[in-house]
Amino acid sequence: MRARATWFDRRMIIEPPLVRGLIAAQFPHWADLPVEAVGANGTANAIYRLGADKTVRLPRTEDSAADVATEHHWLPLLAPRLPFPVPLPLAQGVPGEAFPRPWSVRTWLAGANPGPGDDASASELLAADLAEFVLAMRRIDPADAPPAHRAEPLASRDPATREAIARLDGVLDRAGTAAAWQEALAAEPFTDRPVWVHGDLQPGNVLVAEGRLTAVIDFGCTGLADPAVDLIAGWYLLTAGARETFRTAVGADDATWARGRGWALSIALLELAHYRDTNPVMAEIAAHVIAEILTAPSGARGGFPPGP
């Protein structure tokens, strides 16, 4: 679930007959399997279930099309090193007249996407699971790893974030939001060696059951970056109490936590500004994240005073 989709061809209607045709043409041994749509809110990929144990992912944008090869290369290497299941590539479709981008068939993983403020988000068990996943990512050897989608310094997002705040004037507390963003920018910048991050730990990219993490999906943003990037999970997936459990488990110091909060705020602001009128589910999630950040006491946000 990303806001980096820069071009979404709305004329391209991705429906079951198209998926069945692609499977029949390129992977005829799966042609008899049923095809079923999975959700309708993704901005990066259209996802269909293929039979009982497979998914078909068709990129909606040029950016997400570039992720197909990345995930096919890295997911089999990352999977054995992670404590929770991740989707494994089974086949890679090629562009053609029916669909002009590469696409993929991957393993199906059980679970449901959590929603803002639901029971799972208050689960300290989920907080501990997320911390275990994040720490496992950080321990993976960074040799030959690509930069993550969000490998840039937090401060480099300042112009786009302030533009989003201005666009949302009247929708949210502009002064309070700007102060919270300035507070994040005041944190000590990251200067250490980058580590592996998932890069987009949002509700649409994790699966849960009975308050526990069951799988992590969509690794299109993965690569090396500031470890604070994966701390967005604290605001996107957890409520205040569970968030503190998550912070303790990952061992985030004040500066790293403040940058993570800044990443969550910036991402949510850009998503809300972009999707407020076109994708109500993503807009609701983004608004929830912003509210969680703005209503937290300053000390709980990282302890840095607002700048001028």
C-alpha positions in Angstrom: 0.0 0.0 0.0 2.1 2.9 -1.3 1.7 6.5 -2.3 4.6 6.3 -4.7 2.3 5.3 -7.6 2.9 8.1 -10.1 0.7 6.9 -13.0 -2.3 4.8 -12.7 -3.9 4.0 -16.1 -7.6 4.0 -15.1 -8.6 3.0 -18.6 -6.9 -0.4 -18.0 -9.7 -2.5 -16.4 -8.2 -5.5 -14.6 -11.0 -8.0 -14.2 -11.1 -11.8 -13.9 -11.5 -12.5 -17.6 -8.2 -10.7 -18.3 -6.4 -12.7 -15.6 -7.8 -16.0 -16.8 -6.6 -15.1 -20.3 -3.1 -14.3 -19.1 -2.9 -17.5 -17.2 -4.2 -19.6 -20.1 -1.8 -18.0 -22.5 1.4 -18.1 -20.4 0.9 -20.8 -17.8 -1.7 -23.2 -19.3 -1.1 -25.8 -16.6 -2.9 -23.5 -14.2 -5.7 -22.5 -16.7 -8.4 -24.6 -15.0 -7.9 -23.0 -11.6 -10.5 -20.5 -10.4 -9.7 -16.8 -10.3 -11.1 -14.6 -7.5 -10.5 -10.9 -6.9 -8.8 -10.0 -3.5 -9.7 -6.6 -2.2 -10.1 -3.5 -4.4 -8.1 -0.7 -2.6 -4.5 -1.4 -3.6 -2.8 1.4 -5.6 0.2 -0.6 -6.7 -1.2 -3.9 -7.7 -4.4 -5.7 -8.6 -4.4 -9.0 -6.8 -6.3 -12.1 -7.6 -6.4 -15.5 -5.9 -5.6 -18.4 -8.2 -6.9 -21.7 -6.9 -6.3 -22.5 -3.3 -2.7 -21.6 -2.8 -1.6 -19.0 -5.4 -2.0 -15.2 -6.1 -1.7 -13.3 -9.3 -0.4 -9.7 -9.0 -0.7 -7.3 -11.9 1.0 -3.9 -11.5 -1.2 -0.9 -11.8 1.7 1.5 -12.4 5.1 1.6 -14.0 6.7 2.0 -10.6 5.1 -1.2 -9.3 5.9 -3.0 -12.5 9.6 -2.5 -11.7 9.1 -4.3 -8.4 8.3 -7.6 -10.1 11.9 -8.4 -10.9 13.1 -7.1 -7.6 10.7 -9.3 -5.6 11.4 -12.3 -7.7 15.1 -11.9 -7.0 15.1 -11.0 -3.3 12.1 -12.8 -1.7 13.5 -16.3 -2.0 16.7 -15.0 -0.4 15.0 -13.1 2.4 12.4 -15.7 3.3 14.6 -18.2 5.1 16.0 -15.4 7.2 12.6 -14.1 8.4 10.5 -15.4 11.3 7.2 -15.0 9.5 6.0 -16.2 6.1 6.4 -14.0 3.0 5.1 -14.7 -0.5 7.3 -16.7 -2.7 7.5 -16.2 -6.4 6.2 -19.1 -8.5 6.2 -17.6 -12.0 6.9 -14.3 -13.8 4.5 -13.3 -16.5 5.8 -11.2 -19.5 4.2 -8.1 -21.0 2.0 -8.6 -24.0 -0.9 -7.1 -26.0 -3.4 -8.0 -23.3 -1.4 -6.6 -20.4 1.7 -4.3 -21.1 3.7 -4.9 -17.9 5.5 -7.8 -16.2 3.3 -9.6 -13.6 3.7 -12.4 -11.2 2.2 -15.6 -9.6 3.1 -16.1 -6.0 2.1 -18.2 -3.0 -1.1 -17.4 -1.2 -0.7 -16.6 2.5 -3.6 -16.8 5.0 -4.7 -13.9 7.2 -6.5 -10.6 7.1 -5.4 -7.0 6.7 -5.8 -5.2 10.0 -7.9 -2.0 10.2 -7.3 1.3 12.0 -8.0 0.9 15.7 -9.2 -2.7 15.5 -8.5 -5.4 18.1 -5.3 -6.5 16.4 -3.8 -3.0 16.7 -4.2 -3.0 20.4 -2.5 -6.4 20.7 0.9 -6.4 22.5 1.5 -9.8 20.9 1.2 -8.2 17.5 3.6 -5.5 18.7 6.1 -8.1 19.7 5.7 -10.0 16.4 6.3 -6.9 14.4 9.4 -6.1 16.4 10.7 -9.6 15.8 10.2 -9.2 12.1 11.8 -5.7 12.0 14.9 -6.9 14.0 15.2 -10.0 11.7 15.3 -7.7 8.7 18.0 -5.6 10.2 20.2 -8.6 10.9 20.3 -9.7 7.2 23.6 -9.2 5.5 23.4 -5.9 3.6 26.0 -7.1 1.0 24.8 -6.3 -2.6 21.4 -5.2 -1.3 19.6 -2.4 -3.2 18.6 0.9 -1.6 15.1 0.9 -0.3 12.4 3.0 -1.9 12.6 5.2 1.2 16.4 5.4 1.5 16.5 9.2 1.4 17.1 11.2 4.5 13.9 12.2 6.3 14.7 15.9 5.8 14.6 15.5 2.0 10.9 15.0 2.3 10.4 18.5 3.8 9.1 20.3 0.7 6.6 17.6 -0.3 5.4 17.2 3.3 4.8 20.9 3.8 3.0 21.0 0.5 0.7 18.2 1.7 0.1 20.1 4.9 -0.9 23.2 3.0 -3.2 21.2 0.7 -4.9 19.7 3.8 -5.6 23.1 5.4 -9.1 23.0 6.8 -9.0 19.2 6.9 -6.6 19.0 9.8 -4.9 21.2 12.3 -2.4 22.9 10.0 -0.4 24.6 12.8 -0.3 21.5 15.0 0.7 19.3 12.1 3.5 21.6 11.0 4.8 21.7 14.6 4.8 17.9 14.8 6.6 17.7 11.5 9.2 20.3 12.6 9.7 18.3 15.8 10.5 15.2 13.8 13.0 17.2 11.7 14.7 18.3 14.9 15.8 14.7 15.6 19.4 13.7 15.1 19.8 12.5 11.5 20.7 9.0 10.7 24.4 8.6 9.8 25.1 5.0 10.5 25.3 2.1 8.0 21.9 1.4 6.4 20.1 -1.8 7.2 17.5 -4.0 5.5 14.0 -2.6 5.9 10.6 -3.8 4.5 9.9 -0.1 3.9 6.1 -0.1 3.9 4.7 -1.7 7.0 1.1 -0.6 6.6 -2.2 -2.5 7.0 -2.4 -3.5 3.4 1.0 -5.1 3.6 0.6 -7.4 6.6 -1.7 -10.2 7.5 -3.0 -11.0 11.0 -5.1 -13.5 12.8 -6.3 -13.5 16.4 -4.1 -10.5 17.3 -0.9 -12.1 15.9 1.2 -11.5 12.8 0.7 -14.3 10.3 2.6 -12.9 7.2 4.2 -9.9 5.7 3.6 -9.2 2.0 4.4 -6.6 -0.7 8.2 -6.1 -0.6 8.3 -3.6 -3.4 9.8 -0.9 -1.1 12.4 -3.2 0.5 16.2 -2.6 0.6 18.7 -0.7 2.7 17.7 2.4 4.6 17.5 4.1 8.0 16.0 1.6 10.4 13.5 4.3 11.5 11.6 3.7 8.2 10.2 0.4 9.6 9.1 2.1 12.8 6.1 3.5 10.8 4.5 0.2 11.9 4.1 1.7 15.4 1.6 4.3 14.1 0.1 2.5 11.1 -0.5 -0.9 12.8 -0.6 -0.3 16.6 -2.5 1.7 19.3 -0.6 3.7 21.9 -0.1 1.0 24.5 1.0 -1.6 22.0 3.2 1.0 20.3 5.3 1.3 23.5 5.7 -2.4 23.6 6.9 -2.3 20.0 9.4 0.6 20.7 10.8 -1.3 23.7 11.2 -4.5 21.8 13.0 -2.9 18.8 15.2 -0.8 21.2 14.5 2.5 19.5 16.3 5.5 21.0 14.7 8.9 21.1 16.2 10.1 17.8 15.3 6.9 15.9 11.8 6.9 17.3 11.3 10.6 16.4 12.5 9.9 12.8 10.1 6.9 12.6 7.3 9.1 13.8 8.3 11.7 11.2 8.3 9.0 8.4 4.8 7.9 9.5 3.6 11.5 9.5 5.1 12.4 6.2 3.8 9.2 4.4 0.3 9.6 5.9 0.1 13.3 4.9 1.1 12.6 1.3 -1.4 9.7 1.2 -4.2 11.7 2.6 -3.6 14.6 0.3 -3.4 12.3 -2.8 -6.1 9.8 -2.0 -8.7 11.9 0.0 -11.1 12.0 -3.0 -10.2 8.8 -4.8 -9.5 6.0 -2.2 -11.5 6.3 1.0 -9.9 3.3 2.6 -6.3 4.6 2.2 -7.5 8.1 3.2 -9.1 6.7 6.4 -5.9 4.9 7.4 -3.8 8.0 6.7 -6.1 10.2 8.7 -6.0 7.7 11.6 -2.2 7.7 11.6 -2.1 11.5 11.6 -4.6 11.7 14.5 -2.5 9.1 16.5 0.6 11.2 16.1 -1.0 14.6 16.8 -2.8 13.4 20.0 0.2 11.8 21.5 2.0 13.8 24.3 5.2 15.4 23.1 7.3 13.1 25.3 5.7 10.0 23.7 6.5 11.4 20.3 10.2 11.4 21.0 10.9 14.4 23.3 12.2 16.9 20.8 10.8 20.5 21.2 9.2 22.1 18.1 11.6 24.2 16.1 10.9 27.9 15.2 
